[in-house]
Amino acid sequence: MALVTIGMPVRNERKFISRTIEDILNQTFGDFVLLVSDNASEDGTYEILQSYAQKDRRIRVFRHSKNMGSVENFRFVRDLADSTFFMWSAGHDRYDRTFIEKCVRKFETADPDTVLVFPKIQLIYEDDSRGRVYNYEKYDTQRIDDPVKRYFHVSFNARDLRIIYGLWRTEVIKKIRLKNIIIPDRFVISQASLLGKFARVDEVLFFHREQKSKISLIEGTKRVLMMEQGKDYKPSESKNKISFGDIALITSEVVRFLREHVKFILESDKFGVKLSTEEKTLCVVITVLGFVVRGPIFSISYSFERFSTILKREIFGAV
C-alpha cells in the first residue's frame, strides 16, 4: 500500500491534463498511487488518461458513463483511498517537484493532531504565466489547541480556500462531509478546523490555474446547482442583471449552506469532537457571523481570542 493517494476528479481537461500528470509523475516522492476519475469527458481526456495508465503502474483510471456532478466525483476518489495520506488534484494545476515530499515531511514535524498540510500557493493562468502568491499564514493553526478557537479563527479568515488541495490525513478527510452547496470548499475547511490542526510549508509548491475573469455570486450559485444535477455550467448572457428569482435562489442556497454547517456542529461528537452545549452554540453563532462579515471587520476590530471572549461573556455572562 502506498503512503499517499492522489485523487484526481476530472471532466474535459484535455488542454492541461498532461502537464498536471507529468508534474505528479516527476515528484521526488514516489510512494503514491494516482486515482483518476473521468466524469464522462467528451474532449478526449479519457484517451490521454489511458495512455498514461499504460506507462505507469501507479496510475488507475476510472470512467463514468454519465456526468455524476463535481462533488460526487471528488467523493468517489476520496472514498477509494486506503493510504495514510490523501490529496485531491485538479486536472489543470501544476506542482513543484518537491510538493509531496515536503508536505509529508511537515507532517512528521507538526503536532500529532495535524490533519492538513499545505504550502504557499501561486496563481497561474492559461498561458502558464504566474500571478499572485498566497502565503496563507492565518490558516496555520499549530498553536491553537482549542478546537472552538480554531473554528473561530478559520471562520473569520476563510477567503481563498485553495488549501483544500493540500495533503490530508486520510482517516480525517474521510470523516468530512462533502456537500453540493455554495462554497463547498469552505464547508470542508470549516469541518476540518474542528477535527484538527493545519500546518503550512513556507514555500511556493503549488500552482493553481485560474481564469482571469471572475464570476458573480449568482453565477457561482447557478454553477453549483448545475453541477449537482450533473450538468455543465454555461454563463448567463444577462449575468449583470439581478432578478427576484436570483435573489430567492441565493437566499435559499445561503440557508442550505448555514444549515449544513449547523448540522455538523450539533453532531460533532460523532466525529470525535467533544463540545459542550455552550461551545456548540458559540460555533453556530460564529458560523453565521463568519459568513456575513468574514475577515475584514474581524481583522480590523479584534483578534480571534478577544472576539471569542467577548462572545462568551455577552451570550453566557461568563468567560
C-alpha distance (Angstrom), angle and dihedral (degrees) to the residues before:
residue distance angle dihedral
M1 . . .
A2 3.79 . .
L3 3.80 120.4 .
V4 3.82 93.4 -130.4
T5 3.79 131.2 40.1
I6 3.80 117.3 -160.8
G7 3.80 112.4 -158.7
M8 3.79 114.1 -161.1
P9 3.83 115.5 -173.5
V10 3.82 108.2 -170.7
R11 3.79 142.1 173.3
N12 3.80 124.3 178.8
E13 3.82 96.0 -15.2
R14 3.81 98.3 144.5
K15 3.81 93.5 127.7
F16 3.81 97.6 61.1
I17 3.82 108.2 10.6
S18 3.80 95.7 98.2
R19 3.81 93.1 54.7
T20 3.80 91.5 49.3
I21 3.80 94.0 49.0
E22 3.81 92.2 46.2
D23 3.82 89.5 53.7
I24 3.79 89.9 52.2
L25 3.79 95.0 46.5
N26 3.81 90.6 49.4
Q27 3.81 93.8 56.0
T28 3.81 116.5 131.3
F29 3.83 86.3 -133.0
G30 3.79 108.9 68.4
D31 3.81 104.6 174.3
F32 3.80 96.3 102.4
V33 3.78 143.2 100.9
L34 3.79 121.8 -140.3
L35 3.81 114.3 -144.7
V36 3.79 111.3 -168.9
S37 3.79 119.6 -168.8
D38 3.79 112.2 -164.4
N39 3.78 108.9 -155.6
A40 3.82 99.8 -150.4
S41 3.80 95.1 -64.9
E42 3.79 116.0 -165.0
D43 3.81 101.3 -169.1
G44 3.81 103.6 70.3
T45 3.81 96.3 -87.4
Y46 3.80 92.3 128.2
E47 3.80 93.2 54.9
I48 3.82 90.3 52.7
L49 3.80 90.0 50.1
Q50 3.79 92.0 50.8
S51 3.79 91.4 53.4
Y52 3.81 91.1 54.0
A53 3.81 93.0 46.0
Q54 3.81 89.2 55.5
K55 3.80 90.4 54.5
D56 3.82 100.8 44.8
R57 3.80 125.5 38.8
R58 3.81 91.8 -154.2
I59 3.81 90.2 70.8
R60 3.80 122.1 84.8
V61 3.78 120.1 -179.1
F62 3.79 126.6 -156.9
R63 3.79 123.8 -168.5
H64 3.81 127.4 -154.8
S65 3.78 116.7 -160.0
K66 3.82 93.1 -152.4
N67 3.79 131.6 40.5
M68 3.81 103.1 -97.7
G69 3.80 95.4 -175.7
S70 3.79 129.6 -100.0
V71 3.81 100.0 -89.4
E72 3.80 92.3 47.7
N73 3.79 88.9 52.3
F74 3.82 91.1 51.0
R75 3.80 88.8 49.9
F76 3.80 92.2 48.0
V77 3.82 95.1 59.5
R78 3.79 93.3 40.6
D79 3.79 93.1 53.2
L80 3.81 90.7 53.7
A81 3.82 93.0 59.0
D82 3.82 117.9 108.3
S83 3.81 99.2 164.0
T84 3.80 131.7 103.6
F85 3.81 92.8 -106.3
F86 3.79 133.9 31.7
M87 3.79 136.0 -169.6
W88 3.78 135.2 -179.6
S89 3.77 118.6 -133.9
A90 3.78 125.3 -166.6
G91 3.79 116.1 -142.3
H92 3.80 94.8 -116.6
D93 3.84 107.9 43.9
R94 3.81 128.3 99.2
Y95 3.81 132.9 -133.3
D96 3.76 138.3 -155.0
R97 3.79 107.2 -119.8
T98 3.84 90.8 -115.6
F99 3.82 95.6 51.5
I100 3.81 98.4 109.6
E101 3.80 95.2 35.9
K102 3.80 94.0 54.3
C103 3.81 94.2 43.1
V104 3.82 91.2 51.5
R105 3.80 89.9 47.2
K106 3.82 90.2 51.4
F107 3.80 90.2 55.4
E108 3.79 88.3 55.9
T109 3.81 92.6 57.4
A110 3.82 100.0 32.6
D111 3.81 125.6 91.5
P112 3.83 112.9 -70.6
D113 3.82 92.0 -115.4
T114 3.81 92.7 58.0
V115 3.80 111.2 128.7
L116 3.82 102.9 175.4
V117 3.80 134.9 35.9
F118 3.80 121.2 -171.1
P119 3.82 137.1 167.6
K120 3.77 133.3 -141.6
I121 3.78 108.6 -71.1
Q122 3.80 130.0 -143.8
L123 3.79 126.7 -161.8
I124 3.78 120.1 -124.5
Y125 3.78 128.5 -174.5
E126 3.79 136.0 -144.7
D127 3.80 93.3 -77.8
D128 3.85 91.2 48.7
S129 3.80 90.7 -109.0
R130 3.79 111.5 147.2
G131 3.76 130.1 -121.1
R132 3.77 139.3 173.7
V133 3.80 123.0 -4.7
Y134 3.80 117.1 -136.4
N135 3.80 112.7 -152.3
Y136 3.81 96.8 -173.5
E137 3.81 95.0 -161.3
K138 3.80 90.5 152.2
Y139 3.79 91.6 61.3
D140 3.80 92.3 60.7
T141 3.80 102.6 99.9
Q142 3.79 100.0 171.0
R143 3.81 92.4 124.3
I144 3.81 95.8 48.8
D145 3.79 110.2 87.7
D146 3.81 97.1 167.6
P147 3.84 109.1 85.8
V148 3.82 92.0 -151.3
K149 3.80 91.6 54.4
R150 3.80 89.5 47.9
Y151 3.79 88.8 52.6
F152 3.81 90.4 50.1
H153 3.77 91.5 48.1
V154 3.80 97.0 47.9
S155 3.82 94.2 41.4
F156 3.79 92.7 56.8
N157 3.78 94.4 43.7
A158 3.81 97.9 41.7
R159 3.78 106.0 124.2
D160 3.78 117.2 113.5
L161 3.78 104.8 32.2
R162 3.79 102.7 -175.2
I163 3.80 88.3 123.5
I164 3.80 84.6 86.9
Y165 3.83 84.3 84.2
G166 3.79 91.6 62.0
L167 3.82 126.2 102.7
W168 3.81 115.0 -72.0
R169 3.76 133.8 -163.5
T170 3.81 98.8 -113.1
E171 3.80 97.9 -140.6
V172 3.80 89.0 57.1
I173 3.81 100.7 43.1
K174 3.80 88.1 51.6
K175 3.81 89.8 59.6
I176 3.79 92.7 54.3
R177 3.78 119.1 98.8
L178 3.79 117.2 -124.2
K179 3.78 112.7 -153.9
N180 3.79 134.2 177.8
I181 3.79 94.9 -123.8
I182 3.77 133.3 124.4
I183 3.80 111.1 -72.4
P184 3.83 92.5 11.1
D185 3.81 92.0 175.2
R186 3.80 89.8 59.1
F187 3.80 89.4 55.8
V188 3.81 89.2 53.7
I189 3.80 93.8 48.8
S190 3.81 93.0 45.1
Q191 3.80 91.9 54.1
A192 3.79 92.0 45.4
S193 3.81 92.0 52.7
L194 3.80 89.1 63.0
L195 3.79 93.5 45.0
G196 3.81 97.3 51.9
K197 3.78 150.6 -40.9
F198 3.79 132.8 -59.3
A199 3.81 124.3 -137.1
R200 3.79 129.0 -163.3
V201 3.79 130.9 -144.8
D202 3.79 106.1 -144.2
E203 3.81 95.8 -134.9
V204 3.80 136.6 83.0
L205 3.81 102.3 -107.7
F206 3.80 103.1 144.8
F207 3.80 129.9 59.8
H208 3.79 115.1 -161.1
R209 3.78 114.9 -157.4
E210 3.77 112.8 -137.6
Q211 3.74 137.5 171.3
K212 3.80 113.5 -113.5
S213 3.79 91.1 -133.2
K214 3.82 117.2 75.3
I215 3.78 126.8 -148.4
S216 3.79 126.6 -135.7
L217 3.81 126.4 -107.8
I218 3.79 89.2 -105.8
E219 3.80 92.9 51.8
G220 3.78 90.0 44.6
T221 3.79 90.9 52.7
K222 3.79 91.5 49.7
R223 3.79 89.1 50.1
V224 3.81 91.4 53.6
L225 3.80 91.5 50.3
M226 3.79 92.0 48.8
M227 3.79 90.9 48.7
E228 3.81 88.8 51.2
Q229 3.80 88.3 56.3
G230 3.80 92.5 47.7
K231 3.80 93.4 -109.0
D232 3.78 131.1 132.0
Y233 3.79 117.3 -110.2
K234 3.80 117.8 -115.2
P235 3.83 117.7 -176.1
S236 3.77 115.8 -115.9
E237 3.79 117.1 -109.5
S238 3.80 89.3 -137.3
K239 3.80 96.4 45.7
N240 3.81 92.9 140.2
K241 3.80 92.9 59.2
I242 3.79 119.8 82.8
S243 3.80 118.8 -154.5
F244 3.79 131.6 -169.3
G245 3.79 87.1 -106.5
D246 3.81 90.2 56.4
I247 3.81 91.1 52.0
A248 3.79 91.3 48.9
L249 3.81 90.1 48.7
I250 3.80 93.7 50.9
T251 3.81 91.4 46.7
S252 3.79 93.5 51.6
E253 3.81 92.2 47.0
V254 3.81 92.7 48.7
V255 3.80 88.8 51.9
R256 3.80 89.7 50.2
F257 3.81 90.6 48.1
L258 3.81 92.3 52.3
R259 3.81 92.9 42.6
E260 3.79 92.2 56.7
H261 3.81 91.2 49.7
V262 3.79 92.5 49.1
K263 3.80 91.8 47.4
F264 3.79 91.4 53.6
I265 3.81 92.0 48.2
L266 3.79 93.3 50.3
E267 3.81 90.6 48.4
S268 3.81 95.9 41.1
D269 3.80 92.3 116.8
K270 3.81 87.7 68.9
F271 3.80 87.3 64.6
G272 3.79 95.8 49.3
V273 3.82 97.0 -96.0
K274 3.81 109.8 126.5
L275 3.79 109.4 -155.9
S276 3.77 128.5 168.4
T277 3.80 121.0 -127.0
E278 3.80 89.2 -102.9
E279 3.81 91.9 51.3
K280 3.79 91.7 49.3
T281 3.79 89.9 50.1
L282 3.79 90.1 51.2
C283 3.79 91.2 50.5
V284 3.80 90.6 51.5
V285 3.81 91.0 50.5
I286 3.79 91.9 47.8
T287 3.81 90.8 48.5
V288 3.79 91.2 58.4
L289 3.80 95.2 41.3
G290 3.77 92.2 43.5
F291 3.79 90.9 54.7
V292 3.80 93.9 46.9
V293 3.81 104.0 41.3
R294 3.82 100.9 13.9
G295 3.78 120.0 172.1
P296 3.83 108.8 -24.5
I297 3.81 100.7 64.4
F298 3.77 91.6 36.8
S299 3.79 96.4 50.8
I300 3.80 92.4 48.2
S301 3.80 96.9 45.7
Y302 3.80 110.2 32.9
S303 3.72 148.4 6.0
F304 3.79 110.5 -119.1
E305 3.84 90.9 -110.9
R306 3.79 92.4 55.7
F307 3.78 92.8 42.8
S308 3.81 93.6 51.7
T309 3.82 90.7 47.7
I310 3.80 91.4 52.3
L311 3.79 91.4 48.8
K312 3.78 92.1 51.6
R313 3.80 92.1 48.8
E314 3.81 94.9 46.2
I315 3.80 95.8 45.3
F316 3.80 102.1 35.6
G317 3.79 103.2 19.2
A318 3.80 93.4 -122.9
V319 3.78 141.0 63.1
